């Protein structure tokens, strides 16, 4: 059996014919994006800033505006992968969106986005329990199928626009990809202040900053941080209470070693020693006072009715 010779590997040169021209083209594109960012895009509408991220977030309206300027348009969205489990309430969709050059019809980029029912924003719902806002499991995850598909498509669209325009250097993914931590509730803040009762506001914030390892303000607490702080403060308070109880028990035991010889009350060693030295026996403070008054104002001696024998 004759062995077939392997086809020669084709060498592809990825360098452009004119590197200077491509560099100038990239510079013009970057300048155009910077101009769009400073003069056209509006914060809160076209882009926004998410805490904890270095770059602003491109929103759907901003992606549409970039498409308009660069003569781009989204093609038909494709569901690449889908998981629909009604028993476990798990719904997941991966969607692809092509970005087309409007004038030529050329494919400029292909964006991919996904969404699923286990993401915190879809998995939980806000509820109230005794006036406290809490998170509960979403009772109807199947009712979000349409929302999840649309969210996956939107994320794919933003991904495609960033790729096609080279705007990834300026923007990050859509804001919906990020979960902004919930702020601590007023009840949590109030309970923390209660646990730190007796401290000034500055002392409270200093202690809390040491516990969390960062500078804090009352409005900068997240719900998770507040829960952690409350647990630690409650534990510290319980330990202090146990120590105080032990000290009190010890004092009580010491006091129970001595009894007032008049009324039987428990007295401390110090009181017992003082009364022994001054009154000749163990007396409580009350009985000492009574004895002192009797010593100063003794009762007059009364003769019995019978005539005393002389």
Secondary structure, DSSP 8 states (H G I E B T S, - for coil): --------------S-S-HHHHHHHHHHHHHHHHHHHHHT--BTTTEE--TT-SSEEE-HHHHHHHHHHTTEEEEEEEEEEEEEETTTTEEEEEEEEEEEETTT--EEEEEEEEEETTSHHHHEEEEEETTEEEEEE-S-GGGGHHHHHHHHHHHHHHHHHHHHHTGGGTEES-GGG-----B--HHHHHHHHHHTTTS-HHHHHHHHHHHHTS---GGG-BHHHHHHHHHHHHHHHHHHHHHHHHHHHHHHHHHTTEE-TTT--EE-HHHHHHHHHHHSS---HHHHHHHHHHHHS-------SS----
